[in-house]
C-alpha cells in the first residue's frame, strides 16, 4: 500500500521508500553526553531515527545540543504537556511524537502542529490502546476499531489544518489488535504508519511478538517506519528490527548469517564458532550471506546460496564459496579464515554488483576437492 511521502530531517518516509528503523534511548535526556553516546551507538547499529524522552523542562533544555550533535534525526517523545513538544521543535528536533489522547484536547494538538509547520518538523500522531479518545473508548471500547476511529479523528483534525508532514502509529501490546488496527487504518488513509507492538516484553518474547505483527503487516505493504520495543538495550532493538525487515524482504542490504540449529551430527562447538565469526565481522555493512554450519549434511549443499561459509567436521571444518570447496582447516583456524575470506569477497566486489566475485575468490584459493564432499542439498 503506497502512502504519501513525508520528510523527517533528511529522510524520506512513505511513498514506497524502505521502512526506516527507529529506537529510543534509555538515558536521562538531560545528560547530553550519555544520550549522544547512546544515539551514536544506535546509529552505528543501523538506526535511521532515534527517539528521546522529554518528560520535563530540564530534558527539553538539553535538546538543542542533542539535536545538533546527533548523526541521525532526533524525535522528541512528549506526553501530557504540548509546550514541551513546541520547545523540542524550536530546539531543532526533526520530529515530535505525541499521543493526542493524553495531550488535553484538539486545541493543544493544533499548537504542536503549528510549531511543526514553522520548524519544518515531522509530527507523529500516536494512538495506543491505553490512551484513546475518551468518547470513542466509551462507545467502542479499546479494541482495533476504537484505535482506528481515534486515529482517523485525530488525523482529520491535522488534515483540516493543512499540515501534511505527519505519520500515525496504532499500537497495542496484543499482536492481533496491533495488526487489525493497522490494517483498518491503511484501508482508510494514505498517511504513513509507524509500526510496533508496544510493551512487547523481554528479549525473546518481544522479538517474537514484534516479528509476527511486523512480518504480517510488512508482507501486506503496510508500514513506513518500525520499532521493536524490548526490555533490552536500544541497540538490541535496532538489530532485531533490521533482522525482521530483511526477513520480510524490505530491509536494507547487510550482513546475514545462515546457521543450523545443531544436532547429534555436530562435532564442533558451533555456537562458539558463530559468536566468534559474528564478532569478527561486526563492522561489515556490505550485503553478504555467511553460512556457519555444523556438519556436511547442512554444509555446502543446503547453504550453497550463501556467499561463503564453513561446514563442520570432527574438530575441523571445510570452507566453501557459493557451494564450492575452498580448504579444510582445524577448528581453531576456522573463524579467522572465514573472516579473511569474507573480507576478500567484499574487496573483490568493490561496492558493485556481486557478479562472479565469490567464484573468483574460490578459484584463487581452492585446492582439490576432497573425496566424499557433498555436492547437493541434504547429502
PLY file of the C-alpha trace (Angstrom):
ply
format ascii 1.0
element vertex 379
property float x
property float y
property float z
element edge 378
property int vertex1
property int vertex2
end_header
0.00 0.00 0.00
1.64 3.22 -1.15
1.36 6.07 1.33
2.13 9.74 0.87
5.73 10.90 1.14
6.84 12.82 4.22
10.16 14.17 5.48
11.92 13.60 8.80
15.03 15.72 8.60
16.93 14.44 5.54
14.95 11.17 5.41
12.04 10.47 3.09
9.39 8.16 4.51
6.37 6.68 2.75
5.69 6.63 -0.95
7.30 3.21 -1.32
10.58 4.13 0.42
12.30 1.45 2.50
10.83 1.30 6.03
13.03 3.22 8.46
14.33 1.71 11.70
13.68 3.59 14.90
14.64 3.02 18.53
14.56 5.03 21.74
17.28 5.96 24.19
17.06 4.83 27.80
19.38 7.50 29.21
18.38 10.57 31.18
17.86 13.00 28.29
19.19 15.85 30.41
22.55 14.03 30.39
23.64 15.22 26.96
26.91 13.29 26.70
25.35 9.96 27.73
22.37 10.46 25.43
24.53 11.40 22.44
26.82 8.43 23.08
23.86 6.08 23.01
22.41 7.72 19.90
25.74 7.23 18.11
25.80 3.58 19.17
22.29 3.10 17.81
23.22 4.84 14.56
26.26 2.58 14.21
23.97 -0.42 14.73
21.78 0.75 11.84
19.11 3.05 13.32
17.71 5.65 10.91
15.89 7.62 13.62
16.31 7.82 17.38
13.65 8.98 19.82
14.37 10.57 23.20
12.04 11.04 26.15
11.18 14.64 27.03
9.38 14.43 30.39
10.25 17.89 31.70
11.85 21.24 31.05
15.31 20.01 32.01
15.19 17.40 29.25
13.78 19.96 26.80
16.68 22.29 27.52
19.16 19.58 26.52
17.59 19.07 23.09
19.50 21.86 21.32
22.82 20.12 21.89
21.38 16.65 21.33
19.70 17.51 18.04
22.74 19.37 16.71
25.17 16.63 17.79
23.24 13.59 16.61
24.29 11.71 13.46
20.63 10.79 12.77
17.35 12.70 13.08
16.13 13.03 16.67
12.47 12.57 17.57
11.19 14.08 20.83
8.78 11.85 22.74
6.29 14.05 24.59
3.26 13.22 26.73
0.76 15.45 28.54
2.45 18.84 28.00
2.13 20.34 24.50
4.58 23.11 25.43
7.43 20.59 25.66
6.66 19.47 22.09
6.84 23.05 20.86
10.16 23.54 22.66
11.50 20.36 21.04
10.75 21.64 17.55
12.30 25.01 18.38
15.41 23.17 19.65
15.92 21.59 16.24
14.39 18.11 16.65
13.42 16.60 13.30
10.13 15.37 14.71
7.92 15.04 17.75
5.73 12.18 18.90
2.56 12.97 20.83
-0.49 10.98 21.87
-3.44 13.37 21.37
-5.43 11.18 23.77
-3.33 12.43 26.68
-2.40 15.87 25.34
-5.51 17.68 26.54
-7.69 18.31 23.52
-7.61 19.39 19.89
-6.60 22.98 20.59
-3.35 21.84 22.23
-2.66 19.41 19.40
-3.02 22.31 16.95
-0.37 24.29 18.83
2.03 21.41 18.22
1.00 21.20 14.56
1.66 24.93 14.12
5.13 24.54 15.66
5.95 21.65 13.31
4.77 23.70 10.32
7.01 26.63 11.34
10.01 24.45 12.15
9.79 22.01 9.26
9.44 19.10 11.68
7.53 15.86 11.28
4.70 15.02 13.65
3.80 11.53 14.80
0.24 11.11 15.96
0.36 8.20 18.37
-2.70 6.15 19.23
-2.16 3.49 21.88
-4.79 1.12 23.19
-4.26 2.71 26.60
-4.67 6.35 25.53
-7.70 6.55 23.25
-10.12 9.38 22.64
-12.48 9.19 25.62
-15.72 9.45 23.67
-14.61 6.77 21.23
-13.41 4.49 24.01
-16.76 4.83 25.78
-18.56 3.93 22.56
-16.28 1.28 21.00
-14.09 0.01 23.81
-10.30 -0.36 23.44
-10.01 -2.75 20.51
-8.81 -2.27 16.92
-11.98 -0.47 15.78
-11.60 2.08 18.56
-7.91 2.55 17.82
-8.60 3.15 14.13
-11.51 5.50 14.87
-9.33 7.51 17.26
-6.54 7.74 14.70
-8.94 8.89 11.99
-10.42 11.53 14.30
-7.02 12.92 15.24
-5.70 12.86 11.66
-8.85 14.59 10.43
-8.04 17.50 12.70
-4.46 17.62 11.43
-5.60 17.38 7.80
-8.07 20.23 8.31
-5.19 22.48 9.37
-3.48 21.90 6.01
-0.44 20.22 7.60
0.66 17.10 5.74
4.10 16.18 7.12
2.97 13.66 9.69
2.64 9.93 10.33
0.49 7.85 12.63
1.01 4.84 14.87
-1.60 2.44 16.21
-0.09 0.25 18.90
-1.25 -2.29 21.43
0.52 -4.94 23.47
-1.63 -7.51 21.65
-0.30 -8.72 18.31
-3.80 -9.33 16.97
-5.08 -5.87 17.94
-1.99 -4.15 16.53
-2.30 -5.95 13.18
-6.05 -5.41 12.93
-5.86 -1.70 13.79
-3.03 -1.03 11.32
-4.90 -2.88 8.57
-8.09 -0.93 9.21
-6.30 2.40 9.10
-4.36 1.51 5.94
-7.64 0.83 4.14
-8.95 4.28 5.02
-5.94 6.61 4.81
-2.70 7.21 2.89
-0.93 8.64 5.96
2.37 6.77 6.59
2.35 4.38 9.53
4.93 3.73 12.21
4.66 0.07 13.26
5.36 -1.60 16.56
3.91 -3.72 19.34
4.00 -1.59 22.46
5.32 -3.07 25.70
6.29 -6.21 23.78
8.27 -7.57 26.75
11.67 -9.20 27.37
14.06 -10.08 24.57
12.76 -13.40 23.20
9.06 -12.70 23.80
9.34 -9.14 22.49
11.14 -10.18 19.32
8.62 -12.97 18.71
5.60 -10.68 19.13
7.19 -7.94 17.03
8.26 -10.35 14.29
4.75 -11.77 13.95
2.99 -8.39 13.89
5.51 -6.57 11.72
6.02 -9.55 9.43
2.31 -9.79 8.68
1.89 -6.07 8.05
5.07 -5.58 6.05
4.21 -8.54 3.83
0.93 -6.75 3.07
2.69 -3.50 2.21
1.74 -1.73 5.44
4.40 0.17 7.37
6.83 3.01 6.74
8.84 3.06 9.98
9.27 0.37 12.65
10.38 -0.02 16.22
10.86 -3.30 18.06
10.06 -2.37 21.67
12.09 -4.56 24.02
13.05 -4.59 27.67
16.63 -4.57 26.45
19.27 -2.07 25.28
18.22 0.06 22.29
20.98 -1.41 20.13
19.25 -4.79 20.54
16.03 -3.20 19.28
17.85 -1.99 16.18
19.40 -5.39 15.50
16.02 -7.10 15.87
14.26 -4.56 13.65
16.84 -4.94 10.88
16.56 -8.72 11.06
12.76 -8.53 10.78
12.88 -6.11 7.85
15.41 -8.26 5.99
13.42 -11.43 6.68
10.35 -9.66 5.26
12.34 -8.69 2.17
12.09 -4.94 2.74
15.21 -4.23 4.77
18.47 -2.56 3.83
21.20 -4.83 2.45
23.71 -6.02 5.01
25.40 -8.95 6.67
23.24 -12.06 7.07
24.20 -15.26 8.84
22.88 -18.69 7.89
23.44 -21.22 10.68
21.93 -24.56 11.60
20.30 -25.41 14.96
22.88 -28.19 15.66
22.13 -31.84 16.34
23.93 -35.04 17.26
25.90 -34.94 13.99
27.65 -31.72 15.01
31.19 -32.40 16.23
32.36 -28.80 16.70
31.34 -26.06 19.14
29.06 -24.33 16.65
27.66 -21.62 18.98
31.20 -20.56 19.91
32.29 -20.53 16.26
29.27 -18.47 15.23
29.82 -15.98 18.06
33.47 -15.62 17.07
32.68 -15.05 13.40
29.91 -12.56 14.21
32.28 -10.62 16.44
34.98 -10.54 13.77
32.55 -9.29 11.11
30.60 -6.89 13.34
31.77 -3.86 11.35
30.68 -5.25 7.96
27.85 -3.28 6.34
28.12 -4.82 2.87
25.45 -7.27 1.69
26.91 -10.70 2.42
25.45 -14.10 3.37
27.77 -16.11 5.59
26.93 -19.71 6.48
28.21 -21.30 9.69
27.04 -24.91 9.56
27.55 -27.78 11.98
28.16 -30.65 9.59
28.44 -31.61 5.92
24.73 -32.50 5.76
23.83 -28.85 6.24
27.03 -27.53 4.72
27.71 -26.65 1.10
24.54 -28.44 -0.03
21.78 -26.68 1.89
23.81 -23.48 2.27
25.02 -23.29 -1.32
23.18 -19.98 -1.82
25.35 -18.33 0.83
28.24 -16.26 -0.47
30.66 -18.23 1.67
30.70 -20.40 4.74
32.04 -23.28 6.74
30.78 -26.84 7.31
31.98 -28.53 10.48
33.60 -31.95 10.76
35.27 -33.71 13.69
37.19 -30.82 15.27
37.67 -29.44 11.77
35.74 -27.60 9.11
35.59 -27.07 5.36
35.40 -23.58 3.91
33.27 -23.07 0.81
32.33 -20.22 -1.53
28.97 -20.48 -3.32
28.95 -24.19 -2.50
32.46 -24.79 -3.91
35.13 -26.30 -1.66
37.99 -23.96 -0.72
40.02 -25.60 2.04
39.84 -27.76 5.16
41.19 -26.40 8.45
41.39 -27.24 12.16
38.64 -25.74 14.34
40.89 -23.05 15.84
41.66 -21.66 12.38
38.11 -21.56 11.02
36.94 -18.18 12.36
39.98 -16.16 11.24
40.00 -17.94 7.88
36.31 -17.24 7.35
36.81 -13.59 8.28
39.70 -13.28 5.82
37.70 -14.92 3.07
34.66 -12.69 3.74
36.74 -9.51 3.55
38.37 -10.74 0.35
34.96 -11.28 -1.24
33.86 -7.79 -0.19
37.04 -6.23 -1.64
36.56 -8.07 -4.92
33.02 -6.80 -5.20
34.32 -3.27 -4.92
30.96 -1.92 -3.86
29.35 -3.06 -7.10
27.05 -5.93 -8.03
28.44 -9.20 -6.70
28.63 -10.76 -10.14
31.18 -13.57 -10.10
33.31 -12.23 -7.27
32.67 -15.17 -4.89
33.57 -17.64 -7.64
36.74 -15.66 -8.32
37.70 -15.96 -4.65
37.06 -19.67 -4.83
39.27 -20.12 -7.88
42.07 -18.17 -6.23
42.37 -20.25 -3.07
40.70 -23.56 -3.86
42.58 -26.82 -3.71
41.44 -30.20 -4.98
38.00 -31.18 -3.72
38.33 -33.97 -1.14
36.58 -37.23 -1.85
33.08 -37.57 -0.47
32.33 -33.84 -0.25
28.53 -33.49 -0.56
27.53 -31.83 -3.81
23.77 -31.48 -3.38
21.19 -30.40 -0.80
20.82 -32.71 2.16
23.60 -35.08 1.14
0 1
1 2
2 3
3 4
4 5
5 6
6 7
7 8
8 9
9 10
10 11
11 12
12 13
13 14
14 15
15 16
16 17
17 18
18 19
19 20
20 21
21 22
22 23
23 24
24 25
25 26
26 27
27 28
28 29
29 30
30 31
31 32
32 33
33 34
34 35
35 36
36 37
37 38
38 39
39 40
40 41
41 42
42 43
43 44
44 45
45 46
46 47
47 48
48 49
49 50
50 51
51 52
52 53
53 54
54 55
55 56
56 57
57 58
58 59
59 60
60 61
61 62
62 63
63 64
64 65
65 66
66 67
67 68
68 69
69 70
70 71
71 72
72 73
73 74
74 75
75 76
76 77
77 78
78 79
79 80
80 81
81 82
82 83
83 84
84 85
85 86
86 87
87 88
88 89
89 90
90 91
91 92
92 93
93 94
94 95
95 96
96 97
97 98
98 99
99 100
100 101
101 102
102 103
103 104
104 105
105 106
106 107
107 108
108 109
109 110
110 111
111 112
112 113
113 114
114 115
115 116
116 117
117 118
118 119
119 120
120 121
121 122
122 123
123 124
124 125
125 126
126 127
127 128
128 129
129 130
130 131
131 132
132 133
133 134
134 135
135 136
136 137
137 138
138 139
139 140
140 141
141 142
142 143
143 144
144 145
145 146
146 147
147 148
148 149
149 150
150 151
151 152
152 153
153 154
154 155
155 156
156 157
157 158
158 159
159 160
160 161
161 162
162 163
163 164
164 165
165 166
166 167
167 168
168 169
169 170
170 171
171 172
172 173
173 174
174 175
175 176
176 177
177 178
178 179
179 180
180 181
181 182
182 183
183 184
184 185
185 186
186 187
187 188
188 189
189 190
190 191
191 192
192 193
193 194
194 195
195 196
196 197
197 198
198 199
199 200
200 201
201 202
202 203
203 204
204 205
205 206
206 207
207 208
208 209
209 210
210 211
211 212
212 213
213 214
214 215
215 216
216 217
217 218
218 219
219 220
220 221
221 222
222 223
223 224
224 225
225 226
226 227
227 228
228 229
229 230
230 231
231 232
232 233
233 234
234 235
235 236
236 237
237 238
238 239
239 240
240 241
241 242
242 243
243 244
244 245
245 246
246 247
247 248
248 249
249 250
250 251
251 252
252 253
253 254
254 255
255 256
256 257
257 258
258 259
259 260
260 261
261 262
262 263
263 264
264 265
265 266
266 267
267 268
268 269
269 270
270 271
271 272
272 273
273 274
274 275
275 276
276 277
277 278
278 279
279 280
280 281
281 282
282 283
283 284
284 285
285 286
286 287
287 288
288 289
289 290
290 291
291 292
292 293
293 294
294 295
295 296
296 297
297 298
298 299
299 300
300 301
301 302
302 303
303 304
304 305
305 306
306 307
307 308
308 309
309 310
310 311
311 312
312 313
313 314
314 315
315 316
316 317
317 318
318 319
319 320
320 321
321 322
322 323
323 324
324 325
325 326
326 327
327 328
328 329
329 330
330 331
331 332
332 333
333 334
334 335
335 336
336 337
337 338
338 339
339 340
340 341
341 342
342 343
343 344
344 345
345 346
346 347
347 348
348 349
349 350
350 351
351 352
352 353
353 354
354 355
355 356
356 357
357 358
358 359
359 360
360 361
361 362
362 363
363 364
364 365
365 366
366 367
367 368
368 369
369 370
370 371
371 372
372 373
373 374
374 375
375 376
376 377
377 378
